[in-house]
């Protein structure tokens, strides 16, 4: 299997500052850190980097479990709003062959299908697609001052990364439903 040098922080794709970093700690925990300042938004380059780096941790025999977290005290602010505007500008014809949400679905499904335990270390806000990434992990550990929400519903948008199905697996109906209908922050 492929081995990741534990002394090296790797980055497969880097476009400016939008990337993920991986490291393997001496205790066998692989850490994937989303790093797209200021809120670690799910840009195309971050998703591409995640999709390239995550399998490296899965394939590494030294890695016993994987932690997904965000840099700078912010887990993930969801989809990149600038790229969202570009998607809207494409109109319906832009999505004839590939749905706009397919890349994030693939990312979340890859996490969920991992043969190694994947834990989301939610160290700050996990909003929209960021919460959906955390929901795709097998377990979640959330810092006391962290917050989770689907704020896109306040704009009339449904969560596009499987959050409508996954939130009910981890939260009771009386918490999950207001989150999905009103964008309530927890």
OpenMM code with the backbone's topology and positions (N, CA, C; nanometers):
from openmm import Vec3, app, unit

residues = "UNK UNK UNK UNK UNK UNK UNK UNK UNK UNK UNK UNK UNK UNK UNK UNK UNK UNK UNK UNK UNK UNK UNK UNK UNK UNK UNK UNK UNK UNK UNK UNK UNK UNK UNK UNK UNK UNK UNK UNK UNK UNK UNK UNK UNK UNK UNK UNK UNK UNK UNK UNK UNK UNK UNK UNK UNK UNK UNK UNK UNK UNK UNK UNK UNK UNK UNK UNK UNK UNK UNK UNK UNK UNK UNK UNK UNK UNK UNK UNK UNK UNK UNK UNK UNK UNK UNK UNK UNK UNK UNK UNK UNK UNK UNK UNK UNK UNK UNK UNK UNK UNK UNK UNK UNK UNK UNK UNK UNK UNK UNK UNK UNK UNK UNK UNK UNK UNK UNK UNK UNK UNK UNK UNK UNK UNK UNK UNK UNK UNK UNK UNK UNK UNK UNK UNK UNK UNK UNK UNK UNK UNK UNK UNK UNK UNK UNK UNK UNK UNK UNK UNK UNK UNK UNK UNK UNK UNK UNK UNK UNK UNK UNK UNK UNK UNK UNK UNK UNK UNK UNK UNK UNK UNK UNK UNK UNK UNK UNK UNK UNK UNK UNK UNK UNK UNK".split()
positions = [
    Vec3(0.0839, -0.1186, 0.0000),
    Vec3(0.0000, 0.0000, 0.0000),
    Vec3(0.0878, 0.1242, 0.0000),
    Vec3(0.0277, 0.2358, -0.0369),
    Vec3(0.0981, 0.3631, -0.0394),
    Vec3(0.1220, 0.4087, 0.1035),
    Vec3(0.2376, 0.4653, 0.1294),
    Vec3(0.2689, 0.5148, 0.2629),
    Vec3(0.2900, 0.6652, 0.2573),
    Vec3(0.2289, 0.7364, 0.3495),
    Vec3(0.2465, 0.8800, 0.3596),
    Vec3(0.3531, 0.9064, 0.4637),
    Vec3(0.4538, 0.9848, 0.4285),
    Vec3(0.5603, 1.0190, 0.5216),
    Vec3(0.5009, 1.0962, 0.6392),
    Vec3(0.5099, 1.0436, 0.7636),
    Vec3(0.4459, 1.1093, 0.8772),
    Vec3(0.5060, 1.2448, 0.9109),
    Vec3(0.6227, 1.2751, 0.8626),
    Vec3(0.6858, 1.4038, 0.8919),
    Vec3(0.6482, 1.5092, 0.7887),
    Vec3(0.5744, 1.4689, 0.6865),
    Vec3(0.5450, 1.5590, 0.5767),
    Vec3(0.3971, 1.5935, 0.5735),
    Vec3(0.3702, 1.7179, 0.5558),
    Vec3(0.2329, 1.7597, 0.5317),
    Vec3(0.2199, 1.7712, 0.3811),
    Vec3(0.1244, 1.6975, 0.3255),
    Vec3(0.1142, 1.6906, 0.1800),
    Vec3(-0.0032, 1.7705, 0.1295),
    Vec3(0.0083, 1.8141, 0.0087),
    Vec3(-0.1007, 1.8811, -0.0590),
    Vec3(-0.0948, 1.8436, -0.2060),
    Vec3(-0.1996, 1.7806, -0.2569),
    Vec3(-0.1977, 1.7351, -0.3955),
    Vec3(-0.2291, 1.8463, -0.4936),
    Vec3(-0.3271, 1.9257, -0.4614),
    Vec3(-0.3703, 2.0312, -0.5518),
    Vec3(-0.3670, 2.1598, -0.4725),
    Vec3(-0.3070, 2.2589, -0.5274),
    Vec3(-0.3051, 2.3871, -0.4585),
    Vec3(-0.3287, 2.4965, -0.5602),
    Vec3(-0.4354, 2.5674, -0.5422),
    Vec3(-0.4665, 2.6805, -0.6275),
    Vec3(-0.4783, 2.7992, -0.5350),
    Vec3(-0.3744, 2.8790, -0.5287),
    Vec3(-0.3707, 2.9849, -0.4289),
    Vec3(-0.3619, 2.9223, -0.2929),
    Vec3(-0.4584, 2.9506, -0.2082),
    Vec3(-0.4596, 2.8954, -0.0725),
    Vec3(-0.5702, 2.7905, -0.0543),
    Vec3(-0.6379, 2.7539, -0.1614),
    Vec3(-0.7505, 2.6625, -0.1520),
    Vec3(-0.7030, 2.5187, -0.1656),
    Vec3(-0.7016, 2.4475, -0.0550),
    Vec3(-0.6451, 2.3137, -0.0591),
    Vec3(-0.6836, 2.2329, 0.0631),
    Vec3(-0.6387, 2.1098, 0.0645),
    Vec3(-0.6414, 2.0279, 0.1853),
    Vec3(-0.4989, 1.9843, 0.2131),
    Vec3(-0.4747, 1.9522, 0.3372),
    Vec3(-0.3431, 1.9035, 0.3782),
    Vec3(-0.3642, 1.7719, 0.4517),
    Vec3(-0.2713, 1.6801, 0.4338),
    Vec3(-0.2799, 1.5557, 0.5089),
    Vec3(-0.1507, 1.5342, 0.5862),
    Vec3(-0.1661, 1.4655, 0.6973),
    Vec3(-0.0514, 1.4238, 0.7762),
    Vec3(-0.0881, 1.2941, 0.8472),
    Vec3(0.0125, 1.2195, 0.8827),
    Vec3(-0.0083, 1.0978, 0.9600),
    Vec3(0.0651, 1.1162, 1.0921),
    Vec3(-0.0104, 1.1120, 1.1995),
    Vec3(0.0492, 1.1269, 1.3321),
    Vec3(0.1166, 0.9962, 1.3734),
    Vec3(0.2099, 1.0024, 1.4666),
    Vec3(0.2787, 0.8806, 1.5119),
    Vec3(0.1845, 0.7746, 1.5705),
    Vec3(0.0667, 0.8165, 1.6197),
    Vec3(-0.0280, 0.7208, 1.6771),
    Vec3(-0.1149, 0.6520, 1.5720),
    Vec3(-0.0877, 0.6776, 1.4430),
    Vec3(-0.1614, 0.6115, 1.3364),
    Vec3(-0.2880, 0.6819, 1.2932),
    Vec3(-0.3090, 0.8031, 1.3408),
    Vec3(-0.4264, 0.8798, 1.2990),
    Vec3(-0.3866, 0.9678, 1.1812),
    Vec3(-0.4579, 0.9507, 1.0711),
    Vec3(-0.4388, 1.0373, 0.9553),
    Vec3(-0.5296, 1.1575, 0.9698),
    Vec3(-0.4760, 1.2753, 0.9440),
    Vec3(-0.5538, 1.3984, 0.9583),
    Vec3(-0.5604, 1.4680, 0.8233),
    Vec3(-0.6821, 1.4956, 0.7782),
    Vec3(-0.7043, 1.5745, 0.6585),
    Vec3(-0.7624, 1.7075, 0.7033),
    Vec3(-0.6918, 1.8155, 0.6712),
    Vec3(-0.7342, 1.9496, 0.7120),
    Vec3(-0.7770, 2.0292, 0.5896),
    Vec3(-0.9007, 2.0770, 0.5919),
    Vec3(-0.9490, 2.1656, 0.4856),
    Vec3(-0.8939, 2.3045, 0.5143),
    Vec3(-0.8331, 2.3660, 0.4133),
    Vec3(-0.7684, 2.4959, 0.4338),
    Vec3(-0.7963, 2.5865, 0.3150),
    Vec3(-0.9058, 2.6573, 0.3219),
    Vec3(-0.9467, 2.7516, 0.2175),
    Vec3(-0.9998, 2.8751, 0.2883),
    Vec3(-0.9093, 2.9600, 0.3261),
    Vec3(-0.9454, 3.0775, 0.4055),
    Vec3(-1.0439, 3.1668, 0.3307),
    Vec3(-1.1337, 3.2324, 0.3989),
    Vec3(-1.1378, 3.2443, 0.5442),
    Vec3(-1.2242, 3.1391, 0.6143),
    Vec3(-1.3151, 3.0698, 0.5390),
    Vec3(-1.4093, 2.9794, 0.6062),
    Vec3(-1.4006, 2.8349, 0.5569),
    Vec3(-1.2912, 2.8004, 0.4895),
    Vec3(-1.2727, 2.6647, 0.4373),
    Vec3(-1.3890, 2.6216, 0.3487),
    Vec3(-1.4282, 2.7114, 0.2592),
    Vec3(-1.5423, 2.6821, 0.1724),
    Vec3(-1.5096, 2.5708, 0.0732),
    Vec3(-1.6142, 2.5018, 0.0330),
    Vec3(-1.6021, 2.3885, -0.0589),
    Vec3(-1.5932, 2.4385, -0.2031),
    Vec3(-1.4788, 2.4919, -0.2371),
    Vec3(-1.4535, 2.5346, -0.3752),
    Vec3(-1.4214, 2.4110, -0.4581),
    Vec3(-1.4188, 2.4289, -0.5879),
    Vec3(-1.3827, 2.3171, -0.6760),
    Vec3(-1.2429, 2.2660, -0.6437),
    Vec3(-1.1501, 2.3595, -0.6187),
    Vec3(-1.0124, 2.3156, -0.5921),
    Vec3(-1.0023, 2.2433, -0.4582),
    Vec3(-1.0784, 2.2855, -0.3576),
    Vec3(-1.0746, 2.2144, -0.2299),
    Vec3(-1.1339, 2.0745, -0.2458),
    Vec3(-1.2444, 2.0635, -0.3170),
    Vec3(-1.3060, 1.9319, -0.3386),
    Vec3(-1.2106, 1.8409, -0.4152),
    Vec3(-1.1456, 1.8933, -0.5183),
    Vec3(-1.0498, 1.8141, -0.5956),
    Vec3(-0.9344, 1.7684, -0.5073),
    Vec3(-0.8826, 1.8589, -0.4271),
    Vec3(-0.7725, 1.8255, -0.3368),
    Vec3(-0.8155, 1.7195, -0.2355),
    Vec3(-0.9343, 1.7344, -0.1794),
    Vec3(-0.9885, 1.6376, -0.0835),
    Vec3(-0.9994, 1.5003, -0.1498),
    Vec3(-1.0535, 1.4981, -0.2725),
    Vec3(-1.0741, 1.3713, -0.3443),
    Vec3(-0.9417, 1.3032, -0.3784),
    Vec3(-0.8337, 1.3792, -0.3882),
    Vec3(-0.7024, 1.3201, -0.4150),
    Vec3(-0.6305, 1.2807, -0.2867),
    Vec3(-0.6449, 1.3594, -0.1820),
    Vec3(-0.5704, 1.3328, -0.0582),
    Vec3(-0.6348, 1.2272, 0.0307),
    Vec3(-0.7663, 1.2251, 0.0396),
    Vec3(-0.8347, 1.1301, 0.1273),
    Vec3(-0.7981, 0.9847, 0.0946),
    Vec3(-0.8002, 0.9437, -0.0328),
    Vec3(-0.7634, 0.8046, -0.0644),
    Vec3(-0.6199, 0.7686, -0.0244),
    Vec3(-0.5324, 0.8667, -0.0189),
    Vec3(-0.3951, 0.8401, 0.0253),
    Vec3(-0.3947, 0.7934, 0.1706),
    Vec3(-0.4776, 0.8560, 0.2531),
    Vec3(-0.4870, 0.8150, 0.3939),
    Vec3(-0.5516, 0.6772, 0.4051),
    Vec3(-0.6523, 0.6523, 0.3240),
    Vec3(-0.7199, 0.5222, 0.3264),
    Vec3(-0.6221, 0.4112, 0.2855),
    Vec3(-0.5386, 0.4380, 0.1873),
    Vec3(-0.4463, 0.3362, 0.1351),
    Vec3(-0.3231, 0.3150, 0.2223),
    Vec3(-0.2943, 0.4089, 0.3102),
    Vec3(-0.1730, 0.4002, 0.3922),
    Vec3(-0.1927, 0.2986, 0.5050),
    Vec3(-0.1108, 0.1939, 0.5061),
    Vec3(-0.1210, 0.0895, 0.6088),
    Vec3(-0.0928, 0.1412, 0.7498),
    Vec3(-0.0206, 0.2515, 0.7617),
    Vec3(0.0101, 0.3079, 0.8935),
    Vec3(-0.1107, 0.3794, 0.9549),
    Vec3(-0.2063, 0.4171, 0.8695),
    Vec3(-0.3229, 0.4926, 0.9152),
    Vec3(-0.4298, 0.3959, 0.9644),
    Vec3(-0.4696, 0.4121, 1.0899),
    Vec3(-0.5723, 0.3267, 1.1505),
    Vec3(-0.7099, 0.3933, 1.1492),
    Vec3(-0.7119, 0.5264, 1.1526),
    Vec3(-0.8358, 0.6038, 1.1504),
    Vec3(-0.8037, 0.7393, 1.0890),
    Vec3(-0.9078, 0.8077, 1.0425),
    Vec3(-0.8904, 0.9362, 0.9744),
    Vec3(-0.9753, 1.0421, 1.0432),
    Vec3(-0.9148, 1.1583, 1.0648),
    Vec3(-0.9848, 1.2742, 1.1192),
    Vec3(-0.9933, 1.3795, 1.0096),
    Vec3(-1.1117, 1.4341, 0.9898),
    Vec3(-1.1331, 1.5443, 0.8951),
    Vec3(-1.1620, 1.6683, 0.9780),
    Vec3(-1.0898, 1.7766, 0.9522),
    Vec3(-1.1079, 1.8990, 1.0285),
    Vec3(-1.0832, 2.0196, 0.9392),
    Vec3(-1.1005, 2.1381, 0.9960),
    Vec3(-1.0776, 2.2612, 0.9219),
    Vec3(-0.9673, 2.3431, 0.9843),
    Vec3(-0.8986, 2.4198, 0.9033),
    Vec3(-0.7920, 2.5077, 0.9509),
    Vec3(-0.8517, 2.6361, 1.0082),
    Vec3(-0.7773, 2.6984, 1.0966),
    Vec3(-0.8146, 2.8310, 1.1448),
    Vec3(-0.9370, 2.8379, 1.2327),
    Vec3(-0.9729, 2.7309, 1.3009),
    Vec3(-1.0860, 2.7360, 1.3934),
    Vec3(-1.2221, 2.7398, 1.3259),
    Vec3(-1.2293, 2.7042, 1.1985),
    Vec3(-1.3550, 2.7023, 1.1240),
    Vec3(-1.3592, 2.5692, 1.0507),
    Vec3(-1.4558, 2.4831, 1.0807),
    Vec3(-1.4601, 2.3530, 1.0142),
    Vec3(-1.4790, 2.3716, 0.8637),
    Vec3(-1.5971, 2.4179, 0.8225),
    Vec3(-1.6220, 2.4406, 0.6800),
    Vec3(-1.7486, 2.5236, 0.6639),
    Vec3(-1.7378, 2.6283, 0.5863),
    Vec3(-1.8504, 2.7182, 0.5643),
    Vec3(-1.9423, 2.6788, 0.4502),
    Vec3(-1.9239, 2.5602, 0.3945),
    Vec3(-2.0130, 2.5140, 0.2879),
    Vec3(-1.9630, 2.5522, 0.1509),
    Vec3(-2.0530, 2.5490, 0.0546),
    Vec3(-2.0158, 2.5743, -0.0844),
    Vec3(-1.9611, 2.7154, -0.1022),
    Vec3(-1.8651, 2.7293, -0.1896),
    Vec3(-1.8045, 2.8583, -0.2200),
    Vec3(-1.9089, 2.9454, -0.2886),
    Vec3(-1.9469, 3.0543, -0.2240),
    Vec3(-2.0552, 3.1390, -0.2742),
    Vec3(-2.0197, 3.2025, -0.4086),
    Vec3(-1.8911, 3.2313, -0.4317),
    Vec3(-1.8499, 3.2879, -0.5598),
    Vec3(-1.8709, 3.1855, -0.6721),
    Vec3(-1.8367, 3.0620, -0.6468),
    Vec3(-1.8564, 2.9577, -0.7471),
    Vec3(-2.0038, 2.9263, -0.7643),
    Vec3(-2.0826, 2.9417, -0.6586),
    Vec3(-2.2268, 2.9186, -0.6679),
    Vec3(-2.2879, 3.0168, -0.7672),
    Vec3(-2.2430, 3.1419, -0.7621),
    Vec3(-2.2909, 3.2424, -0.8575),
    Vec3(-2.2560, 3.2069, -1.0004),
    Vec3(-2.1377, 3.1496, -1.0210),
    Vec3(-2.0967, 3.1065, -1.1546),
    Vec3(-2.1850, 2.9924, -1.2042),
    Vec3(-2.2222, 2.9016, -1.1131),
    Vec3(-2.3098, 2.7909, -1.1506),
    Vec3(-2.4466, 2.8414, -1.1947),
    Vec3(-2.4997, 2.9373, -1.1219),
    Vec3(-2.6304, 2.9931, -1.1562),
    Vec3(-2.6251, 3.0600, -1.2930),
    Vec3(-2.5142, 3.1285, -1.3202),
    Vec3(-2.4994, 3.1978, -1.4479),
    Vec3(-2.4998, 3.1005, -1.5661),
    Vec3(-2.4618, 2.9752, -1.5445),
    Vec3(-2.4617, 2.8757, -1.6525),
    Vec3(-2.6030, 2.8398, -1.6968),
    Vec3(-2.6992, 2.8578, -1.6086),
    Vec3(-2.8368, 2.8228, -1.6414),
    Vec3(-2.8570, 2.6725, -1.6439),
    Vec3(-2.9782, 2.6286, -1.6729),
    Vec3(-3.0105, 2.4854, -1.6691),
    Vec3(-2.9291, 2.4016, -1.7673),
    Vec3(-2.8885, 2.4604, -1.8792),
    Vec3(-2.8106, 2.3843, -1.9772),
    Vec3(-2.6738, 2.3452, -1.9236),
    Vec3(-2.6245, 2.4170, -1.8246),
    Vec3(-2.4942, 2.3870, -1.7673),
    Vec3(-2.4918, 2.2569, -1.6888),
    Vec3(-2.6097, 2.2023, -1.6597),
    Vec3(-2.6180, 2.0823, -1.5758),
    Vec3(-2.6846, 1.9646, -1.6466),
    Vec3(-2.6892, 1.9673, -1.7772),
    Vec3(-2.7541, 1.8588, -1.8515),
    Vec3(-2.6852, 1.7252, -1.8296),
    Vec3(-2.5518, 1.7255, -1.8320),
    Vec3(-2.4766, 1.6003, -1.8232),
    Vec3(-2.4365, 1.5634, -1.6809),
    Vec3(-2.4025, 1.6639, -1.6000),
    Vec3(-2.3540, 1.6384, -1.4640),
    Vec3(-2.4238, 1.7355, -1.3688),
    Vec3(-2.4950, 1.6848, -1.2689),
    Vec3(-2.5581, 1.7747, -1.1713),
    Vec3(-2.4529, 1.8586, -1.0989),
    Vec3(-2.4882, 1.9808, -1.0647),
    Vec3(-2.3949, 2.0714, -0.9977),
    Vec3(-2.3479, 2.0169, -0.8635),
    Vec3(-2.4296, 1.9352, -0.8004),
    Vec3(-2.3944, 1.8825, -0.6682),
    Vec3(-2.3151, 1.7527, -0.6739),
    Vec3(-2.2920, 1.6992, -0.7931),
    Vec3(-2.2254, 1.5693, -0.8041),
    Vec3(-2.0873, 1.5653, -0.7369),
    Vec3(-2.0021, 1.6666, -0.7524),
    Vec3(-1.8701, 1.6582, -0.6873),
    Vec3(-1.8786, 1.6437, -0.5351),
    Vec3(-1.9684, 1.7171, -0.4722),
    Vec3(-1.9782, 1.7055, -0.3263),
    Vec3(-2.0445, 1.5744, -0.2861),
    Vec3(-2.1382, 1.5251, -0.3655),
    Vec3(-2.1962, 1.3925, -0.3384),
    Vec3(-2.0869, 1.2865, -0.3440),
    Vec3(-2.0017, 1.2941, -0.4461),
    Vec3(-1.8924, 1.1974, -0.4588),
    Vec3(-1.7983, 1.2050, -0.3391),
    Vec3(-1.7686, 1.3261, -0.2940),
    Vec3(-1.6805, 1.3444, -0.1783),
    Vec3(-1.7419, 1.2813, -0.0530),
    Vec3(-1.8676, 1.3124, -0.0270),
    Vec3(-1.9342, 1.2612, 0.0932),
    Vec3(-1.9501, 1.1095, 0.0859),
    Vec3(-1.9858, 1.0582, -0.0308),
    Vec3(-1.9992, 0.9133, -0.0462),
    Vec3(-1.8638, 0.8431, -0.0278),
    Vec3(-1.7547, 0.9067, -0.0736),
    Vec3(-1.6214, 0.8495, -0.0556),
    Vec3(-1.5869, 0.8399, 0.0933),
    Vec3(-1.6190, 0.9443, 0.1687),
    Vec3(-1.5945, 0.9419, 0.3129),
    Vec3(-1.6748, 0.8284, 0.3764),
    Vec3(-1.8032, 0.8253, 0.3459),
    Vec3(-1.8940, 0.7272, 0.4053),
    Vec3(-1.8518, 0.5840, 0.3735),
    Vec3(-1.7971, 0.5613, 0.2536),
    Vec3(-1.7583, 0.4264, 0.2117),
    Vec3(-1.6198, 0.3854, 0.2611),
    Vec3(-1.5515, 0.4725, 0.3318),
    Vec3(-1.4160, 0.4415, 0.3771),
    Vec3(-1.4151, 0.3175, 0.4661),
    Vec3(-1.3220, 0.2252, 0.4409),
    Vec3(-1.3098, 0.1084, 0.5279),
    Vec3(-1.2470, 0.1432, 0.6632),
    Vec3(-1.1885, 0.2614, 0.6711),
    Vec3(-1.1305, 0.3075, 0.7976),
    Vec3(-1.2274, 0.4043, 0.8631),
    Vec3(-1.2281, 0.4057, 0.9946),
    Vec3(-1.3152, 0.4959, 1.0684),
    Vec3(-1.2773, 0.6399, 1.0379),
    Vec3(-1.3783, 0.7220, 1.0071),
    Vec3(-1.3572, 0.8631, 0.9762),
    Vec3(-1.4348, 0.9461, 1.0775),
    Vec3(-1.3631, 1.0364, 1.1431),
    Vec3(-1.4219, 1.1223, 1.2458),
    Vec3(-1.4110, 1.2673, 1.2019),
    Vec3(-1.5220, 1.3395, 1.2058),
    Vec3(-1.5198, 1.4834, 1.1805),
    Vec3(-1.4872, 1.5526, 1.3123),
    Vec3(-1.3778, 1.6259, 1.3163),
    Vec3(-1.3429, 1.7079, 1.4330),
    Vec3(-1.3916, 1.8488, 1.4018),
    Vec3(-1.5152, 1.8769, 1.4410),
    Vec3(-1.5788, 2.0048, 1.4097),
    Vec3(-1.5290, 2.1067, 1.5111),
    Vec3(-1.4278, 2.1812, 1.4690),
    Vec3(-1.3581, 2.2738, 1.5566),
    Vec3(-1.4142, 2.4152, 1.5511),
    Vec3(-1.5139, 2.4372, 1.4702),
    Vec3(-1.5768, 2.5686, 1.4556),
    Vec3(-1.7048, 2.5487, 1.3777),
    Vec3(-1.7498, 2.6518, 1.3116),
    Vec3(-1.8766, 2.6411, 1.2400),
    Vec3(-1.8697, 2.5386, 1.1272),
    Vec3(-1.9767, 2.4612, 1.1146),
    Vec3(-1.9971, 2.3678, 1.0036),
    Vec3(-2.1315, 2.4059, 0.9427),
    Vec3(-2.1255, 2.4748, 0.8316),
    Vec3(-2.2460, 2.5321, 0.7729),
    Vec3(-2.2739, 2.4735, 0.6356),
    Vec3(-2.4006, 2.4463, 0.6079),
    Vec3(-2.4404, 2.3974, 0.4765),
    Vec3(-2.3625, 2.2740, 0.4355),
    Vec3(-2.2913, 2.2842, 0.3236),
    Vec3(-2.2113, 2.1730, 0.2743),
    Vec3(-2.1056, 2.1276, 0.3728),
    Vec3(-2.0579, 2.2185, 0.4577),
    Vec3(-1.9616, 2.1797, 0.5612),
    Vec3(-2.0240, 2.0857, 0.6626),
    Vec3(-2.1484, 2.1125, 0.6998),
    Vec3(-2.2200, 2.0218, 0.7894),
    Vec3(-2.2439, 1.8889, 0.7186),
    Vec3(-2.2723, 1.8938, 0.5894),
    Vec3(-2.2949, 1.7706, 0.5143),
    Vec3(-2.1682, 1.6854, 0.5073),
    Vec3(-2.0512, 1.7496, 0.4973),
    Vec3(-1.9250, 1.6748, 0.5027),
    Vec3(-1.9127, 1.6062, 0.6386),
    Vec3(-1.9421, 1.6791, 0.7455),
    Vec3(-1.9355, 1.6198, 0.8796),
    Vec3(-2.0343, 1.5048, 0.8941),
    Vec3(-2.1534, 1.5197, 0.8369),
    Vec3(-2.2546, 1.4136, 0.8438),
    Vec3(-2.2123, 1.2901, 0.7647),
    Vec3(-2.1287, 1.3072, 0.6644),
    Vec3(-2.0791, 1.1940, 0.5862),
    Vec3(-1.9746, 1.1124, 0.6599),
    Vec3(-1.9145, 1.1716, 0.7624),
    Vec3(-1.8160, 1.0992, 0.8434),
    Vec3(-1.8881, 0.9987, 0.9329),
    Vec3(-1.8168, 0.8966, 0.9749),
    Vec3(-1.8780, 0.7919, 1.0579),
    Vec3(-1.9132, 0.8431, 1.1974),
    Vec3(-1.8316, 0.9351, 1.2503),
    Vec3(-1.8543, 0.9945, 1.3821),
    Vec3(-1.8229, 1.1426, 1.3739),
    Vec3(-1.8778, 1.2183, 1.4689),
    Vec3(-1.8527, 1.3610, 1.4779),
    Vec3(-1.8190, 1.3977, 1.6217),
    Vec3(-1.7146, 1.4777, 1.6369),
    Vec3(-1.6793, 1.5346, 1.7667),
    Vec3(-1.6867, 1.6853, 1.7467),
    Vec3(-1.7698, 1.7509, 1.8272),
    Vec3(-1.7958, 1.8930, 1.8043),
    Vec3(-1.7494, 1.9737, 1.9250),
    Vec3(-1.6676, 2.0750, 1.8990),
    Vec3(-1.6174, 2.1635, 2.0045),
    Vec3(-1.7349, 2.2352, 2.0707),
    Vec3(-1.7232, 2.2655, 2.1994),
    Vec3(-1.8356, 2.3282, 2.2717),
    Vec3(-1.8879, 2.4579, 2.2086),
    Vec3(-1.8012, 2.5371, 2.1493),
    Vec3(-1.8462, 2.6645, 2.0923),
    Vec3(-1.8727, 2.6562, 1.9420),
    Vec3(-1.8639, 2.5378, 1.8858),
    Vec3(-1.8910, 2.5203, 1.7431),
    Vec3(-2.0416, 2.5289, 1.7178),
    Vec3(-2.0768, 2.5599, 1.5952),
    Vec3(-2.2176, 2.5686, 1.5577),
    Vec3(-2.2376, 2.4971, 1.4251),
    Vec3(-2.3550, 2.4359, 1.4096),
    Vec3(-2.3900, 2.3679, 1.2852),
    Vec3(-2.5256, 2.4192, 1.2382),
    Vec3(-2.5395, 2.4311, 1.1056),
    Vec3(-2.6659, 2.4820, 1.0506),
    Vec3(-2.6688, 2.4609, 0.9002),
    Vec3(-2.7899, 2.4733, 0.8463),
    Vec3(-2.8124, 2.4750, 0.7022),
    Vec3(-2.8647, 2.6146, 0.6650),
    Vec3(-2.7798, 2.7167, 0.6627),
    Vec3(-2.8285, 2.8530, 0.6388),
    Vec3(-2.8860, 2.8748, 0.4991),
    Vec3(-2.8549, 2.7867, 0.4041),
    Vec3(-2.9052, 2.8033, 0.2677),
    Vec3(-3.0568, 2.7982, 0.2611),
    Vec3(-3.1205, 2.7318, 0.3583),
    Vec3(-3.2673, 2.7231, 0.3535),
    Vec3(-3.3310, 2.8607, 0.3747),
    Vec3(-3.2596, 2.9529, 0.4380),
    Vec3(-3.3115, 3.0888, 0.4546),
    Vec3(-3.3121, 3.1655, 0.3225),
    Vec3(-3.2422, 3.1103, 0.2227),
    Vec3(-3.2405, 3.1687, 0.0884),
    Vec3(-3.3323, 3.0916, -0.0067),
    Vec3(-3.4066, 2.9955, 0.0480),
    Vec3(-3.4968, 2.9157, -0.0333),
    Vec3(-3.4297, 2.7989, -0.1039),
    Vec3(-3.3100, 2.7612, -0.0584),
    Vec3(-3.2357, 2.6507, -0.1197),
    Vec3(-3.2351, 2.5307, -0.0259),
    Vec3(-3.2516, 2.4134, -0.0825),
    Vec3(-3.2409, 2.2904, -0.0031),
    Vec3(-3.0948, 2.2493, 0.0069),
    Vec3(-3.0543, 2.1873, 0.1167),
    Vec3(-2.9185, 2.1340, 0.1241),
    Vec3(-2.8950, 2.0376, 0.0076),
    Vec3(-2.7839, 2.0563, -0.0636),
    Vec3(-2.7596, 1.9797, -0.1849),
    Vec3(-2.6628, 1.8645, -0.1716),
    Vec3(-2.6079, 1.8427, -0.0518),
    Vec3(-2.5066, 1.7390, -0.0344),
    Vec3(-2.5520, 1.6262, 0.0571),
    Vec3(-2.6739, 1.5824, 0.0421),
    Vec3(-2.7289, 1.4684, 0.1157),
    Vec3(-2.7669, 1.5003, 0.2614),
    Vec3(-2.7609, 1.6257, 0.2995),
    Vec3(-2.7942, 1.6641, 0.4371),
    Vec3(-2.9382, 1.6368, 0.4749),
    Vec3(-3.0287, 1.6433, 0.3774),
    Vec3(-3.1698, 1.6187, 0.4073),
    Vec3(-3.1944, 1.4750, 0.4504),
    Vec3(-3.1075, 1.3840, 0.4083),
    Vec3(-3.1210, 1.2446, 0.4511),
    Vec3(-3.0362, 1.2158, 0.5743),
    Vec3(-2.9156, 1.2698, 0.5784),
    Vec3(-2.8197, 1.2329, 0.6824),
    Vec3(-2.8468, 1.2978, 0.8186),
    Vec3(-2.9057, 1.4163, 0.8208),
    Vec3(-2.9256, 1.4848, 0.9494),
    Vec3(-3.0159, 1.4023, 1.0415),
    Vec3(-3.1131, 1.3305, 0.9852),
    Vec3(-3.2056, 1.2526, 1.0665),
    Vec3(-3.1406, 1.1281, 1.1264),
    Vec3(-3.0239, 1.0911, 1.0776),
    Vec3(-2.9515, 0.9762, 1.1326),
    Vec3(-2.8783, 1.0112, 1.2615),
    Vec3(-2.8570, 1.1413, 1.2846),
    Vec3(-2.7787, 1.1811, 1.4023),
    Vec3(-2.8518, 1.2768, 1.4963),
    Vec3(-2.9637, 1.3320, 1.4520),
    Vec3(-3.0363, 1.4277, 1.5355),
    Vec3(-3.1824, 1.3866, 1.5444),
    Vec3(-3.2438, 1.4089, 1.6599),
    Vec3(-3.3865, 1.3766, 1.6721),
    Vec3(-3.4695, 1.4697, 1.5831),
    Vec3(-3.5882, 1.4236, 1.5492),
    Vec3(-3.6784, 1.4965, 1.4606),
    Vec3(-3.6992, 1.6404, 1.5065),
    Vec3(-3.7174, 1.6608, 1.6385),
    Vec3(-3.7462, 1.7961, 1.6885),
    Vec3(-3.6280, 1.8915, 1.6744),
    Vec3(-3.5084, 1.8409, 1.6475),
    Vec3(-3.3908, 1.9247, 1.6200),
    Vec3(-3.3679, 1.9329, 1.4693),
    Vec3(-3.3718, 1.8185, 1.4017),
    Vec3(-3.3386, 1.8125, 1.2593),
    Vec3(-3.4388, 1.8890, 1.1726),
    Vec3(-3.5662, 1.8766, 1.2014),
    Vec3(-3.6672, 1.9406, 1.1176),
    Vec3(-3.6542, 2.0931, 1.1183),
    Vec3(-3.6440, 2.1594, 1.2347),
    Vec3(-3.6251, 2.3055, 1.2323),
    Vec3(-3.4946, 2.3472, 1.1632),
    Vec3(-3.3909, 2.2638, 1.1743),
    Vec3(-3.2660, 2.2957, 1.1043),
    Vec3(-3.2891, 2.2989, 0.9537),
    Vec3(-3.3654, 2.2021, 0.9022),
    Vec3(-3.3901, 2.1945, 0.7590),
    Vec3(-3.4942, 2.2943, 0.7094),
    Vec3(-3.5894, 2.3308, 0.7930),
    Vec3(-3.6965, 2.4190, 0.7488),
    Vec3(-3.6689, 2.5667, 0.7724),
    Vec3(-3.5901, 2.5984, 0.8758),
    Vec3(-3.5675, 2.7386, 0.9109),
    Vec3(-3.4204, 2.7811, 0.9073),
    Vec3(-3.3299, 2.6840, 0.8974),
    Vec3(-3.1878, 2.7176, 0.9037),
    Vec3(-3.1400, 2.7352, 1.0459),
    Vec3(-3.2200, 2.6884, 1.1436),
    Vec3(-3.1835, 2.7027, 1.2840),
    Vec3(-3.0430, 2.6529, 1.3099),
    Vec3(-2.9674, 2.7328, 1.3837),
    Vec3(-2.8302, 2.6969, 1.4200),
    Vec3(-2.8293, 2.6245, 1.5538),
    Vec3(-2.7537, 2.5168, 1.5609),
    Vec3(-2.7433, 2.4390, 1.6829),
    Vec3(-2.6019, 2.4490, 1.7348),
] * unit.nanometer
topology = app.Topology()
chain = topology.addChain("A")
for resn in residues:
    res = topology.addResidue(resn, chain)
    for name in ("N", "CA", "C"):
        topology.addAtom(name, app.Element.getBySymbol(name[0]), res)
